[in-house]
Amino acid sequence: MTTADATTVTEPASGEATLRRPELFPLWQTVHGRLSSGRPVTRVRLGPLNESQREALADLLGLDRLPDPRPSIALARLEEAVTELSGRTVREVVAALVGPVGDRAGERRRQDDARAGLWTWLAGHDTVRAQPVLADWAASCRAAGLVGGSTERTRTLLADALNVLAELPGQAEPLPVFAARVLNGHAHALDDGTPLSTLVLRALATLYDTAPPQSAEERRALWTRAGVADDELSATVVAGGLRPAGDGLLARVARLCTEAGQAASLTLAHVRNPGELTLPAAPAPPVVHVVENPSILALALRRFGPDCPPLVCTSGWPNSAAIQLLRILVDRGADLRYHGDFDGEGIRIAAYVLDKTGAHPWRMTAADYRAAVVCNAHGPQPGRITGAPWDPELAEAMAEHSTAVVQELVADVLLEDLAAMAQQERLSGRL
């Protein structure tokens, strides 16, 4: 090796050599830990130090005697000594000797902000806002905490769950087929016992106000209620007064029943394959009223017979057939107007129907409830009340009166609306 080469591979300068003494490594480790906390640091306590470590610290700081075995070192004094020896800062030295200096406080703040943002996103998601009862599910997700301690993993899982909920009720598909369609080909993502399946079933139990399923049989029953693996023939919806044009089976069955003044019981198989079907054209979109209880449909058919205005009944919680039929009607230009019971479950069903089909509330405001409850002040308790997205005052009014008003008690009012609609239909030539 030449002299020139020797000068390019030199030993560290005396100041650097002092800083790199093994006896000072405990100092740099402690300083590194304190600086990485992200909090202000003015002093660093060391120890216990052995005699050689105390001697090295005394040399570094220029002390005329050995420090205590557990000394407290002012960071300003250490900074002064390090700068004098190396021209670098303490932070630069510990980064070089120990590793990059972190910011644990800043990282905690970022994690806290990420968690807060996650739960704010979930609470404000369109699916949760459209069905306020799911706010309870969102709160339970927050109480359960992050999945695997990861905000990103939790958000992904919740986003998948919300996508599933938005697609329900299903279309009578087996669970793996439904999962593959909704979750980008992941056919087993909703298999029994998976985190996503558990999360969705908890949401469905909250939605239907039932206990979370405990057995495989209960879980299958809940999926079936949500239209997954639902039977094409046993899932039915009843309707009256529908007069769609077209040669499809659905249009012909609906017309024949309407002409006979009878309700049409339409299966999921009918509405999944509607064939040719159009609604009567007119200057205004055709109005289809939707009710929760079959008794209202029966009363309407008894009163109007073949002249009954278009009326669909969900029979409580709408199944796959009901939602599919209502969506078909909307696609053909219908304006859906929904009325249900004024009780806790009735409001949840209404929110569900409005969210899934785009229907508008029909006599479902706080004012409508107050007018009805005056004549029915001694009704049953309404049960658990959740918010009504279309009228925030409705839940407050129901809580104030603590009385349920079922549809049958306002049947006369609803039938008068239908009579007015029938008159409009006659004038427009639809009837």
C-alpha positions as CSV (number, residue, x, y, z in Angstrom):
1,M,0.0,0.0,0.0
2,T,1.4,3.4,-1.0
3,T,1.6,6.3,1.4
4,A,-1.2,8.0,-0.6
5,D,-3.3,4.9,-0.2
6,A,-2.6,4.8,3.5
7,T,-3.8,8.4,4.0
8,T,-7.2,7.6,2.3
9,V,-7.9,4.8,4.8
10,T,-7.1,6.6,7.9
11,E,-8.1,5.9,11.5
12,P,-10.9,8.1,12.8
13,A,-9.8,11.5,14.0
14,S,-9.1,11.6,17.8
15,G,-12.5,13.3,18.5
16,E,-14.3,10.6,16.5
17,A,-12.3,7.9,18.2
18,T,-13.3,9.3,21.6
19,L,-17.0,9.2,20.6
20,R,-16.7,5.6,19.4
21,R,-15.1,4.3,22.6
22,P,-17.0,1.1,23.7
23,E,-17.3,2.5,27.2
24,L,-19.5,5.3,25.9
25,F,-22.0,3.0,24.1
26,P,-24.4,2.9,27.1
27,L,-24.5,6.7,26.9
28,W,-25.4,6.8,23.2
29,Q,-28.0,4.1,23.7
30,T,-29.7,6.0,26.5
31,V,-29.6,9.3,24.6
32,H,-30.9,7.6,21.5
33,G,-33.9,6.2,23.4
34,R,-34.7,9.5,25.0
35,L,-34.5,11.4,21.7
36,S,-36.6,8.8,20.0
37,S,-39.4,9.4,22.5
38,G,-40.3,12.5,20.6
39,R,-40.6,14.5,23.8
40,P,-38.3,17.4,24.8
41,V,-35.1,16.2,26.4
42,T,-33.0,18.4,28.7
43,R,-31.2,15.8,30.9
44,V,-30.2,12.2,30.5
45,R,-29.8,9.8,33.5
46,L,-27.3,6.9,33.0
47,G,-26.2,4.0,35.0
48,P,-25.2,2.1,36.8
49,L,-21.8,2.8,35.1
50,N,-18.7,0.8,35.9
51,E,-15.4,2.6,36.5
52,S,-14.1,2.4,33.0
53,Q,-17.4,3.9,31.7
54,R,-17.2,6.6,34.3
55,E,-13.7,7.4,33.2
56,A,-14.7,7.6,29.5
57,L,-17.6,9.9,30.4
58,A,-15.3,12.1,32.4
59,D,-12.9,12.3,29.4
60,L,-15.7,13.2,27.1
61,L,-17.1,15.9,29.2
62,G,-13.7,17.2,30.4
63,L,-14.5,16.5,34.1
64,D,-11.8,16.8,36.7
65,R,-13.2,13.8,38.6
66,L,-15.3,10.7,38.0
67,P,-19.0,11.2,37.8
68,D,-21.4,9.3,40.0
69,P,-22.3,5.7,39.0
70,R,-25.8,7.0,38.1
71,P,-25.0,10.5,36.7
72,S,-27.6,12.9,35.3
73,I,-26.1,14.6,32.3
74,A,-27.4,17.9,30.9
75,L,-28.0,17.5,27.2
76,A,-26.6,21.0,26.5
77,R,-23.3,20.0,28.2
78,L,-23.2,16.8,26.1
79,E,-24.0,18.8,22.9
80,E,-21.2,21.2,23.6
81,A,-18.6,18.4,24.1
82,V,-19.8,16.4,21.1
83,T,-19.7,19.5,18.8
84,E,-16.3,20.4,20.0
85,L,-14.9,16.9,19.3
86,S,-16.6,16.1,16.0
87,G,-18.4,19.2,14.7
88,R,-21.6,17.2,14.7
89,T,-24.7,17.3,16.9
90,V,-25.6,14.7,19.5
91,R,-28.6,13.6,17.3
92,E,-26.2,13.1,14.3
93,V,-23.7,11.1,16.4
94,V,-26.3,8.7,18.0
95,A,-27.9,8.2,14.6
96,A,-24.5,7.2,13.2
97,L,-23.6,5.0,16.2
98,V,-26.9,3.5,17.2
99,G,-29.4,4.0,14.3
100,P,-32.0,6.4,13.0
101,V,-33.6,8.5,15.7
102,G,-37.3,7.8,15.9
103,D,-40.3,9.8,17.1
104,R,-42.4,7.6,19.3
105,A,-44.7,10.4,20.4
106,G,-45.2,11.5,16.9
107,E,-45.9,8.0,15.8
108,R,-48.4,7.5,18.6
109,R,-50.1,10.7,17.5
110,R,-50.2,9.5,13.9
111,Q,-51.6,6.2,15.0
112,D,-54.2,7.9,17.2
113,D,-55.2,10.1,14.3
114,A,-55.4,7.1,12.0
115,R,-57.6,5.3,14.4
116,A,-59.9,8.3,15.0
117,G,-60.1,8.8,11.2
118,L,-61.0,5.1,10.8
119,W,-63.9,5.3,13.2
120,T,-65.1,8.6,11.9
121,W,-65.1,7.1,8.4
122,L,-67.1,4.1,9.5
123,A,-69.7,6.1,11.5
124,G,-70.2,8.5,8.5
125,H,-70.3,5.8,5.8
126,D,-73.3,6.0,3.5
127,T,-74.4,2.5,4.4
128,V,-74.4,3.3,8.1
129,R,-76.0,6.7,7.7
130,A,-78.8,5.3,5.5
131,Q,-79.6,2.7,8.2
132,P,-79.0,4.4,11.5
133,V,-79.4,1.2,13.5
134,L,-76.0,0.2,12.1
135,A,-74.5,3.0,14.2
136,D,-74.7,0.5,17.0
137,W,-72.8,-2.1,15.0
138,A,-70.2,0.6,14.1
139,A,-69.9,1.4,17.9
140,S,-69.3,-2.3,18.7
141,C,-66.6,-2.5,16.0
142,R,-64.9,0.5,17.6
143,A,-65.2,-1.1,21.1
144,A,-63.6,-4.3,19.7
145,G,-60.6,-2.4,18.5
146,L,-58.3,-2.8,15.6
147,V,-57.9,-6.2,13.9
148,G,-54.4,-7.4,14.5
149,G,-53.5,-3.9,15.8
150,S,-53.5,-2.6,12.2
151,T,-55.6,0.4,11.1
152,E,-55.1,-0.5,7.4
153,R,-56.2,-4.1,7.9
154,T,-59.2,-3.1,10.0
155,R,-60.3,-0.6,7.3
156,T,-60.0,-3.2,4.6
157,L,-62.1,-5.7,6.6
158,L,-64.7,-3.1,7.4
159,A,-64.9,-1.9,3.7
160,D,-65.5,-5.5,2.6
161,A,-68.2,-5.8,5.3
162,L,-69.9,-2.6,4.1
163,N,-69.7,-3.8,0.5
164,V,-71.5,-7.0,1.5
165,L,-74.2,-5.2,3.4
166,A,-74.8,-2.9,0.5
167,E,-75.4,-5.9,-1.8
168,L,-78.0,-7.5,0.6
169,P,-80.5,-8.9,0.3
170,G,-78.9,-11.4,-2.0
171,Q,-80.2,-13.0,-5.1
172,A,-80.8,-16.5,-3.9
173,E,-77.1,-17.4,-4.6
174,P,-75.2,-19.9,-2.5
175,L,-72.9,-18.1,0.0
176,P,-69.6,-18.8,-2.0
177,V,-71.2,-17.6,-5.2
178,F,-72.4,-14.4,-3.5
179,A,-69.0,-13.9,-1.9
180,A,-67.2,-14.3,-5.2
181,R,-69.5,-11.8,-6.9
182,V,-69.3,-9.2,-4.3
183,L,-65.7,-9.6,-3.1
184,N,-63.7,-9.8,-6.4
185,G,-63.7,-13.5,-6.7
186,H,-62.9,-14.4,-3.1
187,A,-65.4,-17.2,-2.9
188,H,-64.5,-18.3,0.7
189,A,-64.2,-14.9,2.3
190,L,-67.6,-15.4,4.0
191,D,-67.1,-19.0,5.0
192,D,-68.3,-19.8,8.5
193,G,-65.9,-18.5,11.1
194,T,-64.0,-16.0,9.0
195,P,-63.5,-12.6,10.5
196,L,-65.5,-11.0,7.6
197,S,-68.4,-13.4,8.0
198,T,-68.5,-12.8,11.8
199,L,-68.5,-9.0,11.2
200,V,-71.3,-9.1,8.6
201,L,-73.5,-11.5,10.7
202,R,-73.0,-9.1,13.7
203,A,-74.3,-6.3,11.5
204,L,-77.3,-8.3,10.3
205,A,-78.1,-9.3,13.9
206,T,-78.0,-5.6,14.8
207,L,-80.2,-4.7,11.8
208,Y,-82.8,-7.3,12.5
209,D,-82.6,-6.7,16.3
210,T,-81.8,-10.3,17.1
211,A,-79.1,-11.9,19.2
212,P,-75.8,-12.6,17.4
213,P,-76.0,-16.2,16.0
214,Q,-74.2,-18.8,18.1
215,S,-74.5,-22.0,16.2
216,A,-73.9,-22.9,12.5
217,E,-77.7,-23.4,12.1
218,E,-78.4,-19.9,13.4
219,R,-75.8,-18.4,11.1
220,R,-77.3,-20.1,8.1
221,A,-80.7,-18.9,9.1
222,L,-79.4,-15.3,9.3
223,W,-77.8,-15.6,5.9
224,T,-81.0,-17.0,4.5
225,R,-83.0,-14.1,6.0
226,A,-80.7,-11.7,4.2
227,G,-81.4,-13.4,0.9
228,V,-78.2,-15.5,0.6
229,A,-79.0,-19.1,-0.3
230,D,-82.6,-18.1,-0.3
231,D,-84.9,-20.4,-2.3
232,E,-86.2,-19.0,-5.6
233,L,-89.7,-20.4,-4.9
234,S,-90.1,-19.9,-1.2
235,A,-89.1,-16.2,-1.3
236,T,-92.2,-14.4,-2.5
237,V,-93.6,-10.9,-2.7
238,V,-97.3,-10.0,-3.0
239,A,-98.5,-7.1,-5.1
240,G,-101.8,-5.7,-6.4
241,G,-102.8,-3.2,-9.0
242,L,-99.7,-3.7,-11.2
243,R,-100.5,-3.4,-14.9
244,P,-97.2,-3.7,-16.7
245,A,-97.1,-4.1,-20.4
246,G,-95.1,-6.8,-22.0
247,D,-95.3,-10.6,-22.8
248,G,-92.9,-11.6,-20.0
249,L,-94.2,-14.0,-17.4
250,L,-94.0,-11.4,-14.6
251,A,-96.0,-8.9,-16.6
252,R,-98.7,-11.4,-17.6
253,V,-99.1,-12.8,-14.1
254,A,-99.3,-9.3,-12.6
255,R,-101.9,-8.1,-15.1
256,L,-104.1,-11.2,-14.8
257,C,-104.2,-10.9,-11.0
258,T,-105.0,-7.2,-11.2
259,E,-107.8,-7.8,-13.7
260,A,-109.3,-10.3,-11.3
261,G,-109.0,-7.9,-8.4
262,Q,-106.6,-10.3,-6.7
263,A,-103.0,-10.0,-5.3
264,A,-100.2,-11.5,-7.3
265,S,-97.8,-13.7,-5.3
266,L,-94.6,-13.4,-7.2
267,T,-91.7,-15.7,-6.5
268,L,-88.0,-14.7,-6.7
269,A,-87.8,-16.8,-9.8
270,H,-90.4,-14.6,-11.4
271,V,-88.7,-11.3,-10.6
272,R,-85.2,-12.6,-11.4
273,N,-86.3,-13.3,-14.9
274,P,-89.0,-10.7,-15.6
275,G,-88.8,-10.8,-19.4
276,E,-90.4,-8.0,-21.4
277,L,-92.0,-5.6,-18.9
278,T,-92.8,-1.9,-19.2
279,L,-94.9,0.5,-17.1
280,P,-97.7,2.6,-18.6
281,A,-96.2,5.8,-20.1
282,A,-97.6,9.2,-18.9
283,P,-96.5,12.7,-18.4
284,A,-95.6,11.9,-14.7
285,P,-93.8,8.8,-13.5
286,P,-96.1,6.0,-12.4
287,V,-96.5,5.9,-8.6
288,V,-96.2,2.5,-6.8
289,H,-97.1,2.5,-3.1
290,V,-95.3,0.1,-0.9
291,V,-96.6,-1.1,2.5
292,E,-95.2,-3.3,5.3
293,N,-98.2,-5.3,6.2
294,P,-100.4,-7.6,4.0
295,S,-103.6,-6.5,5.7
296,I,-103.2,-3.1,4.0
297,L,-103.0,-4.7,0.6
298,A,-106.0,-6.8,1.5
299,L,-108.1,-3.8,2.5
300,A,-107.0,-2.0,-0.7
301,L,-108.1,-4.9,-2.9
302,R,-111.4,-5.2,-1.1
303,R,-112.1,-1.5,-1.6
304,F,-110.8,-1.0,-5.2
305,G,-110.8,-4.5,-6.7
306,P,-109.5,-4.4,-10.3
307,D,-109.1,-0.6,-10.0
308,C,-106.6,-0.9,-7.2
309,P,-103.6,1.5,-7.7
310,P,-100.2,-0.2,-7.9
311,L,-99.4,-1.5,-4.4
312,V,-96.5,-3.8,-3.3
313,C,-96.3,-5.4,0.2
314,T,-93.0,-6.3,1.8
315,S,-94.6,-8.5,4.5
316,G,-92.3,-7.1,7.2
317,W,-88.6,-7.2,6.4
318,P,-88.4,-7.4,2.6
319,N,-86.8,-10.5,1.2
320,S,-84.9,-10.9,-2.0
321,A,-88.1,-11.1,-4.1
322,A,-89.5,-7.9,-2.7
323,I,-86.3,-5.8,-3.2
324,Q,-85.8,-7.2,-6.7
325,L,-89.3,-6.4,-7.7
326,L,-89.1,-2.8,-6.4
327,R,-85.8,-2.3,-8.2
328,I,-87.3,-3.5,-11.4
329,L,-90.2,-1.1,-11.0
330,V,-87.7,1.8,-10.3
331,D,-85.7,0.8,-13.4
332,R,-88.9,1.0,-15.4
333,G,-89.5,4.5,-14.2
334,A,-91.7,4.0,-11.1
335,D,-91.8,6.4,-8.2
336,L,-91.9,4.3,-5.0
337,R,-93.6,5.6,-1.9
338,Y,-93.2,3.6,1.3
339,H,-95.3,3.4,4.5
340,G,-94.7,1.1,7.5
341,D,-95.4,0.7,11.2
342,F,-94.5,3.5,13.5
343,D,-92.4,1.3,15.9
344,G,-88.7,0.6,16.3
345,E,-88.6,-2.2,13.8
346,G,-90.9,-0.5,11.4
347,I,-88.6,2.5,11.2
348,R,-85.6,0.2,10.6
349,I,-87.5,-1.6,7.9
350,A,-88.4,1.7,6.3
351,A,-84.8,2.9,6.3
352,Y,-83.8,-0.4,4.8
353,V,-86.4,-0.2,2.0
354,L,-85.5,3.4,1.2
355,D,-81.8,2.7,1.1
356,K,-82.1,-0.5,-1.0
357,T,-84.7,0.8,-3.6
358,G,-84.7,4.6,-3.6
359,A,-88.2,4.7,-2.4
360,H,-89.6,7.9,-0.8
361,P,-91.4,8.0,2.6
362,W,-95.2,8.0,2.5
363,R,-96.9,9.6,5.5
364,M,-93.8,8.7,7.6
365,T,-92.9,12.0,9.2
366,A,-92.9,13.1,12.8
367,A,-96.1,15.2,12.0
368,D,-97.8,12.0,10.6
369,Y,-96.8,10.1,13.7
370,R,-98.1,12.8,16.1
371,A,-101.4,13.0,14.2
372,A,-101.8,9.2,14.4
373,V,-100.8,8.8,18.0
374,V,-103.4,11.3,19.2
375,C,-106.1,8.8,18.3
376,N,-104.1,5.8,19.5
377,A,-102.5,7.1,22.7
378,H,-102.7,3.7,24.5
379,G,-100.8,1.5,22.0
380,P,-98.0,-0.8,22.8
381,Q,-94.4,0.3,23.4
382,P,-92.5,1.0,20.3
383,G,-89.4,-1.1,21.2
384,R,-85.9,0.0,20.5
385,I,-86.0,3.3,18.6
386,T,-83.4,4.2,16.0
387,G,-83.1,7.2,13.8
388,A,-85.1,7.9,10.7
389,P,-82.8,9.4,8.0
390,W,-85.6,11.0,6.2
391,D,-86.9,12.9,9.3
392,P,-84.6,13.3,12.4
393,E,-87.6,14.5,14.4
394,L,-89.5,11.2,14.0
395,A,-87.3,9.2,16.5
396,E,-87.6,12.1,19.0
397,A,-91.4,12.2,18.7
398,M,-91.7,8.4,19.1
399,A,-89.5,8.5,22.2
400,E,-91.5,11.3,23.6
401,H,-94.9,9.5,23.3
402,S,-93.4,5.9,23.7
403,T,-96.3,4.5,21.8
404,A,-96.3,2.4,18.6
405,V,-98.8,3.0,15.8
406,V,-99.1,0.1,13.5
407,Q,-100.3,0.5,9.9
408,E,-103.7,-0.9,10.5
409,L,-104.5,2.0,12.8
410,V,-104.0,4.5,10.0
411,A,-105.4,2.3,7.2
412,D,-108.2,4.8,6.5
413,V,-105.7,7.6,5.8
414,L,-103.7,5.3,3.5
415,L,-106.7,4.1,1.6
416,E,-107.9,7.7,1.0
417,D,-104.4,8.4,-0.5
418,L,-104.9,5.4,-2.7
419,A,-108.4,6.5,-3.7
420,A,-107.0,9.9,-4.8
421,M,-104.3,8.0,-6.7
422,A,-107.0,5.8,-8.3
423,Q,-108.9,8.9,-9.4
424,Q,-105.7,10.3,-11.0
425,E,-105.2,7.0,-12.7
426,R,-108.7,7.1,-14.2
427,L,-108.3,10.7,-15.4
428,S,-104.9,9.8,-17.0
429,G,-106.5,6.8,-18.7
430,R,-104.3,4.3,-17.0
431,L,-107.3,2.6,-15.4
